[in-house]
Amino acid sequence: MRPLDPFVFLGALAVILAGFAYGLSGGSGNTVRITTPYDEYSYPLSKNRVLEVRGSLGAMKLEIRNGKARVLESGCPGQVCIKRGWIFRIGDSAVCVPNRVIMKIESEKRELDGITE
């Protein structure tokens, strides 16, 4: 064995474990939660639609399509929320800070019955 072999092994192991952890936490969600300064909404990602919500700076258009969500239009400077693109994994979010609107992908919890508990 060469002197650097243990470091190569440990590095490869770290990459594999990081990929595994990312795969566990990054599964596809089935719900998008939208929080505005005025209200909170939850929509299934299974139904395609275009939504209009009101933020601090005015109206924003959001799109849900093919199990993903994104910001279509916003009156904020910089348009970072639009540049974020599609979100679909659990925990993914698109945030418009000036408009104070947050879109976050979640997984709707299913209730267990007596047999599956």
C-alpha positions as CSV (number, residue, x, y, z in Angstrom):
1,M,0.0,0.0,0.0
2,R,1.3,3.5,-0.8
3,P,1.3,6.3,1.8
4,L,-1.6,8.2,0.2
5,D,-3.9,5.2,-0.3
6,P,-5.8,5.7,3.0
7,F,-6.6,9.3,2.0
8,V,-7.9,8.3,-1.4
9,F,-10.1,5.6,0.3
10,L,-11.4,8.1,2.9
11,G,-12.0,10.8,0.2
12,A,-14.0,8.3,-1.9
13,L,-16.0,7.2,1.1
14,A,-16.8,10.8,2.0
15,V,-18.1,11.5,-1.6
16,I,-20.3,8.3,-1.5
17,L,-21.8,9.2,1.9
18,A,-22.5,12.8,0.9
19,G,-24.3,11.5,-2.3
20,F,-26.3,9.1,-0.2
21,A,-27.3,11.8,2.3
22,Y,-28.3,14.1,-0.6
23,G,-30.4,11.4,-2.1
24,L,-32.3,10.8,1.1
25,S,-33.1,14.4,1.8
26,G,-33.7,15.5,-1.8
27,G,-36.7,13.3,-2.8
28,S,-39.5,14.8,-4.9
29,G,-42.1,16.6,-3.0
30,N,-45.9,16.5,-3.7
31,T,-46.9,19.9,-2.2
32,V,-45.8,23.5,-2.6
33,R,-46.4,25.9,0.4
34,I,-46.6,29.5,-0.5
35,T,-46.2,32.1,2.3
36,T,-46.9,35.8,1.7
37,P,-47.1,38.7,4.1
38,Y,-50.9,38.3,4.0
39,D,-51.6,34.6,3.8
40,E,-50.4,31.1,3.5
41,Y,-51.4,28.6,0.7
42,S,-50.7,25.0,0.0
43,Y,-51.2,23.4,-3.5
44,P,-50.5,19.9,-4.8
45,L,-47.8,19.6,-7.4
46,S,-49.9,17.1,-9.3
47,K,-52.3,19.8,-10.8
48,N,-50.9,22.2,-13.4
49,R,-51.9,25.8,-12.8
50,V,-50.7,29.5,-12.8
51,L,-51.3,31.4,-9.6
52,E,-51.3,35.0,-8.7
53,V,-50.3,36.0,-5.2
54,R,-49.9,39.4,-3.6
55,G,-46.6,40.3,-2.0
56,S,-45.3,43.5,-0.4
57,L,-44.4,45.0,-3.8
58,G,-47.5,43.8,-5.6
59,A,-48.7,40.8,-7.6
60,M,-46.5,37.8,-8.5
61,K,-47.3,35.0,-10.9
62,L,-46.3,31.5,-9.9
63,E,-46.5,28.3,-12.0
64,I,-47.0,24.7,-11.0
65,R,-46.4,22.2,-13.9
66,N,-45.4,18.6,-14.1
67,G,-44.6,18.2,-10.4
68,K,-42.5,21.4,-10.2
69,A,-43.0,25.0,-9.2
70,R,-41.4,28.3,-10.2
71,V,-41.9,32.1,-10.1
72,L,-43.0,33.4,-13.5
73,E,-43.3,37.1,-12.8
74,S,-42.4,39.5,-10.0
75,G,-42.0,43.2,-9.7
76,C,-38.9,42.9,-7.6
77,P,-35.5,44.3,-8.6
78,G,-32.9,41.7,-9.5
79,Q,-35.4,39.0,-10.3
80,V,-33.5,36.4,-8.3
81,C,-36.7,34.5,-7.5
82,I,-37.3,34.1,-11.2
83,K,-33.7,33.1,-11.9
84,R,-34.0,30.3,-9.3
85,G,-36.0,28.3,-11.8
86,W,-38.0,25.2,-11.1
87,I,-38.1,23.7,-7.6
88,F,-39.3,20.1,-7.0
89,R,-37.2,18.4,-4.3
90,I,-38.3,18.4,-0.6
91,G,-36.8,21.4,1.0
92,D,-36.2,23.3,-2.2
93,S,-37.4,26.9,-2.1
94,A,-37.7,30.1,-4.2
95,V,-37.7,33.3,-2.1
96,C,-38.6,36.8,-3.2
97,V,-37.1,38.8,-0.3
98,P,-38.3,42.3,-1.5
99,N,-41.9,40.9,-2.0
100,R,-41.7,38.8,1.1
101,V,-43.0,35.7,-0.6
102,I,-41.6,32.2,0.0
103,M,-42.4,29.0,-2.1
104,K,-41.2,25.8,-0.5
105,I,-41.6,22.2,-1.6
106,E,-42.9,19.8,1.0
107,S,-44.1,16.2,1.3
108,E,-47.7,15.9,2.5
109,K,-47.8,13.6,5.4
110,R,-50.1,10.6,5.2
111,E,-51.9,9.4,8.3
112,L,-51.2,5.8,9.4
113,D,-53.9,3.5,10.3
114,G,-53.8,0.8,13.1
115,I,-52.5,-1.9,10.8
116,T,-49.5,0.1,9.4
117,E,-48.4,1.5,12.7
